[in-house]
């Protein structure tokens, strides 16, 4: 079995690889939408490329006249030197046109790339409902970088094919006027090339899809390994990780070679068609020249035109091949975006987030019958109901795996809920994911995310904060001393995911980000777990010192300070609320919470200092 015919490696389990789409015009429709987004720039590019590819027609005509002149068949009024001057202009003009055509098209494609990536990111950030992850960050990066590039490559093929088609039509028209028989002989190989192109592009479609997935797996693996170097070293898995990378690269190489073979076959057949057509000219022109029906100038014109004219089917084949590859790229982009409309990717003026109504300051937040289960194991929370009053602190606690984090994420719409309702001041919230955002609500997860920017930028996250607002957020997060110790204060680069900061500093940076937005409701998941007792005490004290401006808090915590400050504690067990009340009530009436309290006391006694007795 040849290398080309060998079946492509099947994708690994867990890799997102939807079924092949039916052969339709998806990529062409999207390409048309991309062109329509900037019609002027795209039209200029098409016209310039058509001019660039058609200018050699003038060179061929001038060349024909030169040789006819030299051979004694010159037309009246034209001499050799004037023709030489025209021939020189015909050679220089394509260079000038090429410069402007490249400038116009690069400007167009750069703007189109930005448009598509902005549309993709906009849907991920602003779309309604929960946004489940469609793979690893490496896979997402591959779609944003490589797949968008393949879609734009289709636009490149479009302008090239258009320019070549204009040249071919004009060249064949000129050649037909000189000698129809020889021209017909040139057209025959071109028709054969169109038929062969259809067969080859089917293989390009198949192997492009598999090769793209293989490349995405390598990107994903490298990205994950880069962020887990310490874990790899601790496990002594360096050799196995490198071996796995080598295996993934081997698969990528094999699929890339097969894809490249088909692309090379397409170019090879195109070049062969041009050589065949030139051979036909030599055979037929000899007899015509002998009969006086074909001049030396005619022969030079045909020889000058035939290569580019017979390349038109090859360019068409490349366009169809890029269309196949773009189909695969669009399929992968649609997989990443989930339920996004197909037209969203190429919207010229995408809609921003839908308005969620006026900001009605929080008085009560009520959750009724919230059920949110994980798709994989069915764990989560079921039929959870509670109410938050303005200015109160509600602590969610329970053992590991009880469903505390799922409760918060389901409430906020970050996970899809199977049932349940959320009411803000008595009014039902249709889409918590877009409604419970600043200035209504701010959230910090179990593992806060920081960007590779300055501490100031990580707190502001695009807000134009005044110095007073920034100082207030830093104060509430108990970070003044930390900022003072940093080399450049708030302008210190925190490194990848905040690697230059301690765990507690990362948590407090994320808390400062929440405070900077002055939300009515603060939701945080174990945001003080990495703080020492003194810092945590200051954190809760400052939060409560705000008086009437104090936000409502809903937090997962296992800390004594949080229990003492809480107006309400929800004890979660097996995905349900097993008990609720304040600290004194639960210590008296809930055996489960009493066990949790006792375990927390022991942990503190074993740690920095013994906690005070319960009230």
KEVO-149906 format. One record per residue (C-alpha): residue number from 1; residue in three letters; x, y, z. Coordinates in steps of 0.25 Angstrom, whole numbers, m for minus. Example, Ala and Ser with C-alpha at 12.3 -4.5 7.8 and 13.67 -1.06 7.14 Angstrom:
PT    nr   rest      px      py      pz
PT     1    ALA      49     m18      31
PT     2    SER      55      m4      29
This chain:
PT    nr   rest      px      py      pz
PT     1    UNK       0       0       0
PT     2    UNK       6      14      m4
PT     3    UNK       8      25       6
PT     4    UNK      m3      33      m1
PT     5    UNK     m14      21       0
PT     6    UNK     m10      18      15
PT     7    UNK     m22      21      24
PT     8    UNK     m20      34      32
PT     9    UNK     m18      32      47
PT    10    UNK     m31      33      55
PT    11    UNK     m32      44      65
PT    12    UNK     m30      40      80
PT    13    UNK     m41      39      89
PT    14    UNK     m46      52      95
PT    15    UNK     m42      60      83
PT    16    UNK     m53      69      77
PT    17    UNK     m54      64      63
PT    18    UNK     m68      66      58
PT    19    UNK     m73      58      46
PT    20    UNK     m69      63      32
PT    21    UNK     m79      73      27
PT    22    UNK     m86      71      14
PT    23    UNK     m80      77       1
PT    24    UNK     m87      90       1
PT    25    UNK     m83     105      m1
PT    26    UNK     m81     108      14
PT    27    UNK     m66     114      12
PT    28    UNK     m70     121       0
PT    29    UNK     m82     128       7
PT    30    UNK     m74     132      18
PT    31    UNK     m63     137       9
PT    32    UNK     m74     145       2
PT    33    UNK     m78     151      16
PT    34    UNK     m63     154      19
PT    35    UNK     m62     162       5
PT    36    UNK     m75     169       8
PT    37    UNK     m70     174      21
PT    38    UNK     m60     183      14
PT    39    UNK     m65     183      m1
PT    40    UNK     m56     195      m5
PT    41    UNK     m43     189       0
PT    42    UNK     m46     176      m6
PT    43    UNK     m51     181     m19
PT    44    UNK     m38     189     m20
PT    45    UNK     m30     177     m17
PT    46    UNK     m38     169     m28
PT    47    UNK     m36     179     m38
PT    48    UNK     m21     181     m35
PT    49    UNK     m18     166     m36
PT    50    UNK     m26     165     m49
PT    51    UNK     m17     176     m54
PT    52    UNK      m5     169     m49
PT    53    UNK      m8     156     m55
PT    54    UNK     m13     162     m68
PT    55    UNK      m1     172     m71
PT    56    UNK       7     161     m77
PT    57    UNK      m3     161     m89
PT    58    UNK       3     174     m93
PT    59    UNK      17     168     m93
PT    60    UNK      13     156    m101
PT    61    UNK       6     166    m112
PT    62    UNK      18     175    m112
PT    63    UNK      28     162    m113
PT    64    UNK      19     157    m125
PT    65    UNK      21     171    m132
PT    66    UNK      36     171    m129
PT    67    UNK      38     157    m136
PT    68    UNK      29     160    m147
PT    69    UNK      36     173    m150
PT    70    UNK      49     166    m150
PT    71    UNK      44     156    m159
PT    72    UNK      39     165    m169
PT    73    UNK      24     165    m165
PT    74    UNK      24     178    m158
PT    75    UNK      11     187    m158
PT    76    UNK      13     201    m164
PT    77    UNK      17     212    m154
PT    78    UNK      23     203    m144
PT    79    UNK      38     201    m143
PT    80    UNK      47     192    m134
PT    81    UNK      51     203    m124
PT    82    UNK      37     207    m121
PT    83    UNK      33     193    m119
PT    84    UNK      45     191    m110
PT    85    UNK      41     202    m101
PT    86    UNK      27     197    m100
PT    87    UNK      32     183     m96
PT    88    UNK      41     190     m85
PT    89    UNK      28     197     m80
PT    90    UNK      21     184     m80
PT    91    UNK      32     177     m72
PT    92    UNK      32     189     m61
PT    93    UNK      18     191     m60
PT    94    UNK      15     178     m53
PT    95    UNK      25     182     m42
PT    96    UNK      18     195     m39
PT    97    UNK       4     188     m39
PT    98    UNK       9     177     m31
PT    99    UNK      14     187     m20
PT   100    UNK       0     193     m19
PT   101    UNK      m8     180     m20
PT   102    UNK       0     174      m8
PT   103    UNK      m2     186       0
PT   104    UNK     m17     186      m2
PT   105    UNK     m19     171       0
PT   106    UNK     m10     170      13
PT   107    UNK     m18     182      18
PT   108    UNK     m31     175      15
PT   109    UNK     m26     161      21
PT   110    UNK     m21     168      34
PT   111    UNK     m34     175      36
PT   112    UNK     m42     162      33
PT   113    UNK     m33     154      42
PT   114    UNK     m36     163      54
PT   115    UNK     m51     164      50
PT   116    UNK     m52     148      51
PT   117    UNK     m44     147      64
PT   118    UNK     m52     158      70
PT   119    UNK     m65     152      67
PT   120    UNK     m60     138      73
PT   121    UNK     m55     145      86
PT   122    UNK     m68     153      86
PT   123    UNK     m77     141      86
PT   124    UNK     m69     134      96
PT   125    UNK     m69     146     106
PT   126    UNK     m83     152     103
PT   127    UNK     m92     140      99
PT   128    UNK    m104     137     108
PT   129    UNK    m104     125     117
PT   130    UNK     m92     116     122
PT   131    UNK     m80     114     113
PT   132    UNK     m75     100     115
PT   133    UNK     m61      98     110
PT   134    UNK     m59      92      97
PT   135    UNK     m45      86      99
PT   136    UNK     m32      91     105
PT   137    UNK     m26     105     104
PT   138    UNK     m16     100      94
PT   139    UNK     m27      95      85
PT   140    UNK     m34     108      86
PT   141    UNK     m21     115      82
PT   142    UNK     m20     106      70
PT   143    UNK     m34     110      65
PT   144    UNK     m31     125      67
PT   145    UNK     m18     125      60
PT   146    UNK     m17     113      50
PT   147    UNK     m32     112      46
PT   148    UNK     m34     127      45
PT   149    UNK     m22     127      36
PT   150    UNK     m28     116      27
PT   151    UNK     m41     124      25
PT   152    UNK     m33     136      21
PT   153    UNK     m24     127      12
PT   154    UNK     m37     125       4
PT   155    UNK     m38     140       1
PT   156    UNK     m24     139      m4
PT   157    UNK     m27     128     m13
PT   158    UNK     m40     136     m18
PT   159    UNK     m32     148     m23
PT   160    UNK     m21     140     m29
PT   161    UNK     m31     131     m37
PT   162    UNK     m39     143     m41
PT   163    UNK     m27     150     m47
PT   164    UNK     m22     137     m54
PT   165    UNK     m36     135     m59
PT   166    UNK     m36     149     m65
PT   167    UNK     m23     146     m72
PT   168    UNK     m27     133     m77
PT   169    UNK     m40     138     m83
PT   170    UNK     m33     150     m90
PT   171    UNK     m21     141     m94
PT   172    UNK     m29     130    m101
PT   173    UNK     m38     141    m108
PT   174    UNK     m25     147    m114
PT   175    UNK     m20     133    m118
PT   176    UNK     m33     129    m123
PT   177    UNK     m33     141    m133
PT   178    UNK     m19     137    m138
PT   179    UNK     m21     122    m139
PT   180    UNK     m34     115    m134
PT   181    UNK     m28     101    m137
PT   182    UNK     m16     103    m128
PT   183    UNK     m24     109    m117
PT   184    UNK     m34      98    m117
PT   185    UNK     m22      88    m115
PT   186    UNK     m18      97    m103
PT   187    UNK     m32      96     m97
PT   188    UNK     m33      81     m96
PT   189    UNK     m22      79     m86
PT   190    UNK     m28      90     m78
PT   191    UNK     m41      82     m77
PT   192    UNK     m34      70     m73
PT   193    UNK     m27      78     m62
PT   194    UNK     m41      82     m56
PT   195    UNK     m45      67     m56
PT   196    UNK     m32      63     m48
PT   197    UNK     m33      75     m39
PT   198    UNK     m47      70     m34
PT   199    UNK     m41      57     m30
PT   200    UNK     m29      62     m23
PT   201    UNK     m36      72     m15
PT   202    UNK     m45      61      m8
PT   203    UNK     m32      56      m3
PT   204    UNK     m28      69       2
PT   205    UNK     m41      71       9
PT   206    UNK     m39      58      17
PT   207    UNK     m24      59      21
PT   208    UNK     m26      74      24
PT   209    UNK     m36      71      34
PT   210    UNK     m27      60      41
PT   211    UNK     m14      68      40
PT   212    UNK     m21      80      47
PT   213    UNK     m26      72      58
PT   214    UNK     m12      65      60
PT   215    UNK      m5      79      60
PT   216    UNK     m16      84      70
PT   217    UNK     m12      72      80
PT   218    UNK       3      76      79
PT   219    UNK      m1      91      82
PT   220    UNK     m10      87      94
PT   221    UNK       1      77     100
PT   222    UNK      12      87      99
PT   223    UNK       3      98     105
PT   224    UNK      m1      89     117
PT   225    UNK      13      84     119
PT   226    UNK      19      98     120
PT   227    UNK       9     101     131
PT   228    UNK      12      88     139
PT   229    UNK      27      87     138
PT   230    UNK      28      86     153
PT   231    UNK      18      75     154
PT   232    UNK      26      68     143
PT   233    UNK      39      69     151
PT   234    UNK      33      65     164
PT   235    UNK      27      52     157
PT   236    UNK      40      49     150
PT   237    UNK      32      48     137
PT   238    UNK      42      56     128
PT   239    UNK      45      45     119
PT   240    UNK      31      40     118
PT   241    UNK      26      54     115
PT   242    UNK      37      56     104
PT   243    UNK      33      42      99
PT   244    UNK      18      46      98
PT   245    UNK      22      59      91
PT   246    UNK      30      51      81
PT   247    UNK      19      42      78
PT   248    UNK       9      53      76
PT   249    UNK      19      60      66
PT   250    UNK      21      47      59
PT   251    UNK       6      46      56
PT   252    UNK       6      61      52
PT   253    UNK      18      59      42
PT   254    UNK      11      47      36
PT   255    UNK      m2      54      34
PT   256    UNK       5      66      29
PT   257    UNK      13      58      19
PT   258    UNK       0      52      13
PT   259    UNK      m7      65      12
PT   260    UNK       5      71       6
PT   261    UNK       6      60      m4
PT   262    UNK      m8      63      m9
PT   263    UNK      m4      78     m11
PT   264    UNK       8      75     m18
PT   265    UNK       1      65     m27
PT   266    UNK      m8      77     m31
PT   267    UNK       3      86     m34
PT   268    UNK      10      75     m42
PT   269    UNK      m2      72     m51
PT   270    UNK      m3      87     m53
PT   271    UNK      11      89     m58
PT   272    UNK      10      76     m66
PT   273    UNK      m2      82     m73
PT   274    UNK       6      95     m77
PT   275    UNK      17      86     m82
PT   276    UNK       7      78     m90
PT   277    UNK       1      90     m96
PT   278    UNK      14      96    m100
PT   279    UNK      17      83    m107
PT   280    UNK       4      83    m115
PT   281    UNK       8      97    m119
PT   282    UNK      21      93    m124
PT   283    UNK      15      81    m132
PT   284    UNK       3      89    m138
PT   285    UNK      11     102    m140
PT   286    UNK      21      95    m149
PT   287    UNK      11      92    m159
PT   288    UNK       4     105    m159
PT   289    UNK      17     113    m160
PT   290    UNK      21     104    m172
PT   291    UNK       8     108    m179
PT   292    UNK      10     122    m176
PT   293    UNK      m2     123    m166
PT   294    UNK       6     125    m154
PT   295    UNK      17     136    m152
PT   296    UNK      29     136    m143
PT   297    UNK      23     146    m135
PT   298    UNK      10     138    m134
PT   299    UNK      18     126    m128
PT   300    UNK      25     135    m118
PT   301    UNK      12     141    m113
PT   302    UNK       6     127    m112
PT   303    UNK      19     122    m104
PT   304    UNK      18     134     m95
PT   305    UNK       3     132     m92
PT   306    UNK       2     117     m91
PT   307    UNK       9     115     m78
PT   308    UNK       0     125     m70
PT   309    UNK     m13     122     m78
PT   310    UNK     m12     107     m75
PT   311    UNK      m9     110     m60
PT   312    UNK     m23     116     m58
PT   313    UNK     m29     102     m55
PT   314    UNK     m17      99     m46
PT   315    UNK     m21     112     m38
PT   316    UNK     m35     108     m38
PT   317    UNK     m31      95     m32
PT   318    UNK     m23     102     m22
PT   319    UNK     m35     110     m19
PT   320    UNK     m44      98     m17
PT   321    UNK     m33      91      m8
PT   322    UNK     m33     104       0
PT   323    UNK     m48     103       1
PT   324    UNK     m48      89       6
PT   325    UNK     m37      93      16
PT   326    UNK     m46     105      20
PT   327    UNK     m58      96      22
PT   328    UNK     m50      88      32
PT   329    UNK     m45     101      39
PT   330    UNK     m59     107      40
PT   331    UNK     m64      94      45
PT   332    UNK     m54      94      56
PT   333    UNK     m57     109      59
PT   334    UNK     m72     105      60
PT   335    UNK     m69      94      70
PT   336    UNK     m61     104      79
PT   337    UNK     m73     114      79
PT   338    UNK     m83     104      82
PT   339    UNK     m97     109      79
PT   340    UNK     m93     122      72
PT   341    UNK    m100     125      58
PT   342    UNK     m91     121      47
PT   343    UNK     m92     136      42
PT   344    UNK     m86     141      55
PT   345    UNK     m72     138      51
PT   346    UNK     m72     147      39
PT   347    UNK     m81     158      44
PT   348    UNK     m76     172      40
PT   349    UNK     m82     179      52
PT   350    UNK     m85     169      63
PT   351    UNK     m95     172      74
PT   352    UNK     m89     174      87
PT   353    UNK     m95     168     100
PT   354    UNK    m110     169     101
PT   355    UNK    m115     180     111
PT   356    UNK    m119     174     124
PT   357    UNK    m128     185     129
PT   358    UNK    m125     197     138
PT   359    UNK    m117     194     151
PT   360    UNK    m126     192     162
PT   361    UNK    m118     192     175
PT   362    UNK    m119     179     182
PT   363    UNK    m129     177     193
PT   364    UNK    m131     162     193
PT   365    UNK    m126     151     184
PT   366    UNK    m134     138     184
PT   367    UNK    m131     125     179
PT   368    UNK    m142     115     177
PT   369    UNK    m140     100     174
PT   370    UNK    m126     101     168
PT   371    UNK    m122      88     162
PT   372    UNK    m109      87     155
PT   373    UNK    m102      74     152
PT   374    UNK     m89      71     145
PT   375    UNK     m90      64     132
PT   376    UNK     m79      53     134
PT   377    UNK     m83      48     148
PT   378    UNK     m96      54     151
PT   379    UNK     m91      60     164
PT   380    UNK     m95      74     167
PT   381    UNK    m106      81     175
PT   382    UNK    m121      78     175
PT   383    UNK    m133      86     179
PT   384    UNK    m125      97     186
PT   385    UNK    m133     109     191
PT   386    UNK    m128     121     200
PT   387    UNK    m129     136     201
PT   388    UNK    m119     147     203
PT   389    UNK    m122     160     209
PT   390    UNK    m115     173     206
PT   391    UNK    m102     175     214
PT   392    UNK    m102     161     220
PT   393    UNK     m91     150     219
PT   394    UNK     m95     136     215
PT   395    UNK     m84     125     217
PT   396    UNK     m86     112     209
PT   397    UNK     m78     101     216
PT   398    UNK     m78      85     215
PT   399    UNK     m68      74     213
PT   400    UNK     m60      72     200
PT   401    UNK     m69      68     188
PT   402    UNK     m82      73     195
PT   403    UNK     m85      82     183
PT   404    UNK     m81      96     189
PT   405    UNK     m74     101     177
PT   406    UNK     m85      96     168
PT   407    UNK     m95     103     176
PT   408    UNK     m88     116     173
PT   409    UNK     m85     114     159
PT   410    UNK     m99     109     156
PT   411    UNK    m105     121     163
PT   412    UNK     m96     130     154
PT   413    UNK    m100     123     141
PT   414    UNK     m85     118     139
PT   415    UNK     m90     104     139
PT   416    UNK    m103     100     132
PT   417    UNK    m115      98     142
PT   418    UNK    m125      87     140
PT   419    UNK    m135      94     148
PT   420    UNK    m137     106     157
PT   421    UNK    m140     121     157
PT   422    UNK    m132     133     162
PT   423    UNK    m140     146     166
PT   424    UNK    m133     159     168
PT   425    UNK    m142     168     177
PT   426    UNK    m153     159     173
PT   427    UNK    m152     160     158
PT   428    UNK    m148     147     151
PT   429    UNK    m134     147     145
PT   430    UNK    m135     140     131
PT   431    UNK    m120     139     129
PT   432    UNK    m111     139     141
PT   433    UNK     m98     138     133
PT   434    UNK    m101     152     127
PT   435    UNK    m109     158     138
PT   436    UNK    m100     155     150
PT   437    UNK     m88     163     146
PT   438    UNK     m82     176     150
PT   439    UNK     m88     185     155
PT   440    UNK     m98     176     161
PT   441    UNK     m89     164     164
PT   442    UNK     m74     161     164
PT   443    UNK     m68     147     166
PT   444    UNK     m55     141     169
PT   445    UNK     m53     126     167
PT   446    UNK     m45     116     175
PT   447    UNK     m33     118     166
PT   448    UNK     m32     132     162
PT   449    UNK     m27     136     149
PT   450    UNK     m16     147     147
PT   451    UNK     m11     152     134
PT   452    UNK       4     154     130
PT   453    UNK       2     169     132
PT   454    UNK       5     179     144
PT   455    UNK      m3     177     157
PT   456    UNK     m10     190     154
PT   457    UNK     m15     185     140
PT   458    UNK     m19     172     147
PT   459    UNK     m28     179     157
PT   460    UNK     m34     189     147
PT   461    UNK     m36     179     136
PT   462    UNK     m39     191     126
PT   463    UNK     m46     200     136
PT   464    UNK     m41     214     136
PT   465    UNK     m40     215     152
PT   466    UNK     m36     227     159
PT   467    UNK     m25     227     169
PT   468    UNK     m35     227     180
PT   469    UNK     m43     215     175
PT   470    UNK     m30     207     173
PT   471    UNK     m25     211     187
PT   472    UNK     m39     207     193
PT   473    UNK     m38     193     186
PT   474    UNK     m24     191     190
PT   475    UNK     m28     194     205
PT   476    UNK     m40     185     205
PT   477    UNK     m32     174     200
PT   478    UNK     m21     176     211
PT   479    UNK     m10     178     201
PT   480    UNK      m3     191     205
PT   481    UNK       9     185     211
PT   482    UNK      10     175     199
PT   483    UNK      10     186     189
PT   484    UNK      20     194     197
PT   485    UNK      30     182     197
PT   486    UNK      28     180     182
PT   487    UNK      40     186     173
PT   488    UNK      31     195     165
PT   489    UNK      18     195     174
PT   490    UNK       5     194     166
PT   491    UNK      13     194     153
PT   492    UNK      21     181     156
PT   493    UNK      19     171     145
PT   494    UNK      13     159     152
PT   495    UNK      18     148     142
PT   496    UNK      10     137     136
PT   497    UNK      m3     134     144
PT   498    UNK       3     143     155
PT   499    UNK      15     133     157
PT   500    UNK      23     144     164
PT   501    UNK      13     146     175
PT   502    UNK      10     136     187
PT   503    UNK      m3     129     187
PT   504    UNK      m9     139     197
PT   505    UNK      m5     151     189
PT   506    UNK     m12     144     176
PT   507    UNK     m25     143     184
PT   508    UNK     m24     157     190
PT   509    UNK     m21     163     176
PT   510    UNK     m34     156     171
PT   511    UNK     m41     161     183
PT   512    UNK     m36     175     180
PT   513    UNK     m42     173     165
PT   514    UNK     m55     170     171
PT   515    UNK     m55     182     181
PT   516    UNK     m51     192     170
PT   517    UNK     m64     189     163
PT   518    UNK     m72     193     175
PT   519    UNK     m83     182     173
PT   520    UNK     m95     180     181
PT   521    UNK     m92     165     182
PT   522    UNK     m79     159     185
PT   523    UNK     m78     144     182
PT   524    UNK     m64     137     185
PT   525    UNK     m60     122     186
PT   526    UNK     m50     120     197
PT   527    UNK     m44     133     194
PT   528    UNK     m37     134     208
PT   529    UNK     m32     120     208
PT   530    UNK     m17     124     206
PT   531    UNK     m17     135     216
PT   532    UNK     m11     135     230
PT   533    UNK     m20     137     242
PT   534    UNK     m16     152     244
PT   535    UNK     m18     155     229
PT   536    UNK     m31     148     228
PT   537    UNK     m36     155     241
PT   538    UNK     m32     169     235
PT   539    UNK     m39     165     222
PT   540    UNK     m53     162     228
PT   541    UNK     m51     174     238
PT   542    UNK     m49     184     226
PT   543    UNK     m61     178     219
PT   544    UNK     m70     180     230
PT   545    UNK     m65     194     233
PT   546    UNK     m72     199     221
PT   547    UNK     m85     201     229
PT   548    UNK     m97     204     220
PT   549    UNK     m88     203     207
PT   550    UNK     m84     188     211
PT   551    UNK     m88     179     199
PT   552    UNK     m95     166     201
PT   553    UNK     m86     154     202
PT   554    UNK     m88     139     198
PT   555    UNK     m75     131     200
PT   556    UNK     m70     117     201
PT   557    UNK     m61     116     213
PT   558    UNK     m56     107     224
PT   559    UNK     m49     118     232
PT   560    UNK     m53     121     247
PT   561    UNK     m53     136     244
PT   562    UNK     m63     134     233
PT   563    UNK     m72     126     242
PT   564    UNK     m72     137     252
PT   565    UNK     m75     148     243
PT   566    UNK     m86     141     236
PT   567    UNK    m101     145     237
PT   568    UNK    m105     131     231
PT   569    UNK     m97     118     229
PT   570    UNK    m102     108     219
PT   571    UNK     m97      94     221
PT   572    UNK     m96      86     208
PT   573    UNK     m96      71     208
PT   574    UNK     m99      62     197
PT   575    UNK    m103      73     188
PT   576    UNK    m114      78     197
PT   577    UNK    m114      88     208
PT   578    UNK    m114      80     221
PT   579    UNK    m114      91     231
PT   580    UNK    m115     106     232
PT   581    UNK    m114     117     242
PT   582    UNK    m103     125     250
PT   583    UNK     m91     119     256
PT   584    UNK     m97     118     270
PT   585    UNK    m110     111     265
PT   586    UNK    m102     101     256
PT   587    UNK     m93      97     267
PT   588    UNK    m105      94     276
PT   589    UNK    m114      87     265
PT   590    UNK    m105      82     254
PT   591    UNK     m96      70     257
PT   592    UNK     m90      71     243
PT   593    UNK     m86      85     245
PT   594    UNK     m81      82     259
PT   595    UNK     m71      72     253
PT   596    UNK     m67      82     243
PT   597    UNK     m64      93     253
PT   598    UNK     m56      83     262
PT   599    UNK     m48      79     250
PT   600    UNK     m45      94     247
PT   601    UNK     m41      96     261
PT   602    UNK     m31      85     261
PT   603    UNK     m26      90     247
PT   604    UNK     m23     104     253
PT   605    UNK     m17      98     266
PT   606    UNK      m8      90     257
PT   607    UNK      m5     102     249
PT   608    UNK      m1     116     253
PT   609    UNK      m9     118     265
PT   610    UNK     m21     113     273
PT   611    UNK     m34     119     270
PT   612    UNK     m43     126     281
PT   613    UNK     m54     118     287
PT   614    UNK     m67     119     280
PT   615    UNK     m77     130     284
